[in-house]
């Protein structure tokens, strides 16, 4: 791995001494060294954001501690090493409190100590630069147009809301069916906001046992309960100055909901087993596939927490509501999967496109991805035909999905009836196709919920 160049400013009014230090440090080809002989000259060059400044404590035009504070204010990431002609412990301690990285006394060993301090700092600086580079790449990855493919009107409205959410420090509540990409939207909002350099911390509430969720969110002290062998920071602390994403918030127990409400109101947490109050500043994004208003009526969700979390609501459209976006997304999945698996270029046939557009996709984008990847494997040439697309549910147009007057029971009856008609009333085949018990179908026939043609009964 190539080493990063480290920029170093040597600040000392003693021209001979500063030249000696600068020459010594320049022996390392990875160090870019500049010398300054006054505080004024240094201040005019701080816009270049040096990695390290070696600062003479006794500059004639500025006190060392005042200049240190100025540097820390203008360039908080710059590491400052104080070099002083006197060994004064009280002064050194005060400078450390104000943000100095180290304090070196001018003596015969000063150069060697400075060399070692900078060598150690270099590792930290390179790690920070690598992290910043990765964060920049992640931010590019989560650009709105990179993570969500489509140009339908429903998805354009979603883009507009995401942009509003990214530009404001407001709680965001994301709703949508399973598989619509709620976490990707949350990440995209975070990495396009002014919090993007800080942590994005996802928590799937439904995946954590109720008795462990409180510890997961708020943290605990060593010995707070059986098994707590070490102190652990909670997710709220991890997300300080960043974003906390609470997925499936509708699955949260009422007792935890009350504690979440208090954290949101007071912006502070207390670890389990501790009395220490810890201030937290985390942007909250929540997601759920449930209708929280219905959960409030059922007594499963607190109304006050609902309104605290509502913020900017973003309802993600189901895939079946996105028109030709289905084909755009399918093409993306085909190209990506084929490239990743060196399968050569493939494309959908007209019949394949028709089959995808006719399917309801209850699993949304997640289901489409699975269907496409299998189709790429099953297709032996460049064309993906309808027989390669293994969709396991009745097409939306066949059962009149858009008729919102149907109940779930009526949908089920209509679905089974469609399959009975299609497969010549072969109950065993229909039961296998729909993964429904054959006794269920026979019972519905006997109760006349399903009809069998007279011709078939006579046979």
N, C-alpha and C positions, 0 to 999 in steps of 0.2 A: 504494500500500500504506500502511495506517495505521501510524504510528510508535508504538512501544511507549513507555509511560511508564517513565522511569528513576528509581528511588528513591535518594536521596542523603542520607546522614547527615553533618552538619558537626559535628565534635567539637573544642571548644576552650574552655578555662576563661575566656578573655578574651571576655566577653559582647559587647562592642562589635565586636571583630574577627569573631567567629563570625556575628553578626547581619549584618554587612556582606557576608561571603562568602555567607551564605544568601540574602540579598536579591539579590545579583548573579546567582547561579545560577538563582534563581526567575524571572529575566527570560525564560528559556526555558520556555514553557508545558508542555513535555513532561517537565520535571524536577519531581519531587515531593521537596521538601527539608525536612528536620527538623534542628533544632539541639539539641546536648547539651553541657552544661558540666561534666561529670564522667565519669570512667570507670565509676563505679557506675551512673549513669543510662543510659549506653550499653549496658552489659551486660544490663540488664533489658529492653532493647528489641530485642536481637539476634534474637529469635525471629521478627521480621518479615522477616528475610532481605533486608536492603537490597542494592541492586546495587553501590553505591560508598560508601565511607567516607573523608572527608578527616579525617585524624587529627593533632592537635597533638602533637608529639613530647614536649613537656614538660608533661604533665598532673600536677597536684599529688597526686592520689591513686593514680597508677600510672605506672610507667616506660613510655616509648613502645614499647620493644621487647617488654616483657612483654604490653602490651595488644595489640600486633600479633599476637603468637603466640596469644593468647586468641581473637582474632577469626578467625584462620586455622583454628584448631582447631574452633571452633563453626560458622563459616560459610565453608568452604573456597572457595566460588564468589564470595564478596564481594571486590571489588577495593579495596585500601587505598592511598590516596595520603597520604604523610607530609608535613606542613607544619611546618617547623622555623625557629626564629629564628636558627639558626647554620648556616653552610655547613661541614660536616665530612665530608670524603670517606670516611674510615674508617667513620664511623657510617652513612653512606648505603649503602656497600657491604654492611655487615653487615645492614642492614634489607632490602636487595634479596635477600640470601641467605635471609632469613626469610620472604620472600613479598610484600614491598611492591611495588606496581606502579610507583610513581614517588616521587621525593623533591623537594620544592619548598621553596625558601628564602623566608621572609617578606620581601619587598621591594616596591618600587613596581610591579613587573611580575608579582607572584605571581598576581593574579586572572586576568590574561590567559593565563598559562601553565596555570593550573588549568582555565580554560575550554577550552583546546585539548586538554589531556590527557583531559578528560571527553568531549569531542566524539569523539575517536578511540576511547575506550573504548566509547562508545555503540554503535558499529558492531559491535564484538565481542560486546557484551551482547545486542544484538538478534539476532545470528546464533545465539548459544547458545540463546536463548529459542525461536527458530524451529525449531532442531534438536530441542529438548526436546519442542516441540509435535508435530513430525512423528513422533518416537519414541512419543509417547503414542498418536497415531492408529494407528501401525503395531501397537502392542501390542493395541489394540482389534480391529484387523483380524485378528490372529492369536489371538484368543480361541478356545478349543477348539471351542465350539459354532458359531463363525462360519466356521471353515475345514473342519470335517468334519460333513457332514450325515448324520443317520441315528439310528435308535433300536433297531437290532438288537442282540442280545446280544453278538456278536463286537465291534461297534464300541463298545459300552458298556465292555467289558473294556479296549479300547484307550484310551478316555478315562481310565479309572482309572489305568492305567500312565503315561499322559502327565502326569497330575496329580502322581503320585509322583516322576516324573523332574524336573518343574519345581520341586518343593519341596526337592530335595536336589542337592548338588554331586557328581553321580556320572556316570561315562561311560555313554552310552546307545548301544546297538547296535540299529538298526532293520532288520528284514528284511521282505521282501515282494516280490511279483511286480512287474514293470515296470508303471508307471501307477497304483500304489496310493496314491501321495501321500507318499512317504518324506520329501522335502525340506520339504513343508508341515508335516508333523508335527515335524520338527526345528526349524523356525522358530517354531512354536507353543510348543514347550518352552522355547526361548530367551527369547521375548518375554513369557513368563509366569513367568520365573525372576528372581532378584535380579541377574542380569547383563544385564537387558533394556536398560539405558541404554548398554551398550557394544556393540561390533561383533558382528554375526553374519556370519561369513566362510565362504561355501560354496566347496568345491573338488570338481569332478568329476574324479576320478582317471583315469577311462577316457578323458576328452577331452583329456588333456595328454600329449604324447609323453614316453616314458620318460626321455630324456636332458634334458628340461626340467623334470621334476617336482621334482627336488631343489632347483633354484633357486627354483621357484614356492613350495615349502613353507618353505624355510629362508632364502631371500634370497641376495644376492651383493654383493660389493664391486665398485667400478669397476675394470675391467681384469682381473677374475678369470678370464675366458675370452673368446674371440673373440665380439664382439658385446655384451659387458657394458660399455656406454659410461657408465653411471651406476650408483650404488649403488641397490639395490632391497631393500625390506623383504620378508621372507617372510610367508606366510599365518599362521604361528604368531605372529609379532610383531604383525601386524594384528589378530589375535584376542585379544591380551593383555587379560585381565579380561573377555573376552566368550566367544563360542562359535565353535569351528572345526568345520565340518561336512564330513566326508570322505565324499563319495558314491562308490559303487561301489568300496569299499575292497578288494574281492576281486580287482580288476584290477591292484593295485599290485605292482611288481617286487620280488623278494625282497631285493635290495640296499637298496632304499629302506625296506622293512619293518624291517630291522635298525636303521636310523637313526631311524625313527619310534619304535621301542621305546625307544631310548636317551633321546629327548626326553621321552617319557612318564614314564620312570623318574627322570630328573634334573631335569625341568622347566626345561630350558635348551637354547638352540640356538646354533650358530655359523654365520654366513653363509659361503658359499663364497668363498674368497680372504681370509679373516680368521681371526685367532686369538682374537678377542674373544668371551667367553662372555656370552650375553644371557639373562637370566632371563625365562621366560614363564609366564603363568598363564592358560591357555585351557581352557575346558570342552570336552571332545571328544564329538562325536556322530558315529557312523559309520553307513553304510547299505550294503546290498548285496542283490542279488537272487539271489546264489549261496549254496549251502550251504557255509559255511566249513569245517565239519568234513570234508566230502568233499574240499575243496581242500587241507586239511592232509594227508590220506591220500595225495593225488596228489603232494605235495611242492611245492605252489604257494603255500602260506600257512604262516607260522611259528606253531607251536602256542603259544609263549610270548606272542606278540603277540595271538593270538586271546583268550587268557584275560585279558590286560591290557585289551583293548577290550570284552570281553563286557559288563561292568557290569550295567546294567539292560536286559535284552533286551525289545524290543517287536516282536512279529510282526504286521504289518498283514494283515488278512484280505483275500482276493481279493473282488472285487465279487460273484461268483457265490455267495459264502458269506454274503452280507449280506441275504438275503431281500428284504423290501419296500423296503429302502434304495435299491434300484435305481430304483424309481418316485419316491421322494422326491428323489433326486439329479437324475433326469431332469426333474422339474418345476422344480427350481431352475435347471437349464441352459436350459430353455425360457423361463422368465420373464426370466432375465438376458439371453439372446441377443435375444429379441423387444424388450425395452425398449431395449437398446443400439442396435438396428438399426431401431427405430420400425416394427415389423411388426404391432403390435396383439397382443392376447392370443390365445394358442393353448393347446390342451390335447390330451392323448393320448386316442385312442379306446380302447374296450375291446379291440379287436383289436390295436392298437398296444401297449397295456400287456402283453397276453399274449405278443406277439412279443419284447418286451424281457425279460420274465421267463423266457422259454424259451432265451434266448441265453447262451452260456458266457462272453462278454466276456474273451477272453484278453488284451486290451489294457487291461482294467479301466476305471478312471474316465476315463482319457485317451481310450480308445476310445468310451466312452459319450458324452462331450462332443462328439467329432467326429460321431458318428452323429446326435445330437440337433440340432446346428447345421445339418447338411445337411438334415435333415427339416424344420426350420423354414423353410428356403428353398424346399424342394420343395412344401410344403403351400400351397395357394392360398386356403384359408379357415381358419377357427378350429380345425378338427380335424386332428390329425396321425394318419393311418391307418397300418396296417402296411406298405402299399406305399411309404410315404415313408421308412421306416426301413431304410437300406441296411446291413444286417449281412452280413458276408462269410464267416462261418464257420457250420458246421452247428450247430443248436441243441443245447444241452447234453443235453436230455432224449432227443434222437433217437439219440445214440450212447452213452448210458449212462455219462456222464463220471465219475460217482461210483464206478464200479467200478475200484478202485485196483489190481486184479490185471492190468489190461491194460498191455502195453508200448506205447511210442510207435509201433512198427511195426504193432501190432495196432489201435491207434487209427486210424492212417492207412488201413489196409485196410478197417476198418469204415466209416470216413468215406466213402471212395470207393464202397464197395458201396451205402451209403445213397443217394448221388447217382445212381448207375447205375440203381437201382431207381426213383427218383423221376422221372428224365428218360428213361425208356424205353430205357435202355442206349445212349444217344447219347454215344459216347466223346468226340467233339469238344466237345460242349456241356459235359460234366462236366469235361474238362481245362481249359476256359476258366473255368468257375465256380470251380474250386479252385486255379487257377494251377499245375497239375501237367502235366508233359509227357505227351502222348498215348501216346508210346512206353512210358512207365512203366506206364500203365494196361494197354496191350496185353500187356506183359511179365507183369504180374500175372495177367491173364486166362489167358495161355498156361501159366503155372506153376500154375494153378488156385488162386491165392490169392483170386481174385474169381470169382464165378459169374454166368453168363448163363443166363436161362431157356431151356428146351428149345424153347419156342414161338418165341422170338426167333432161336435158331440155325437152326431149320427154315426160318424166313422168309428 
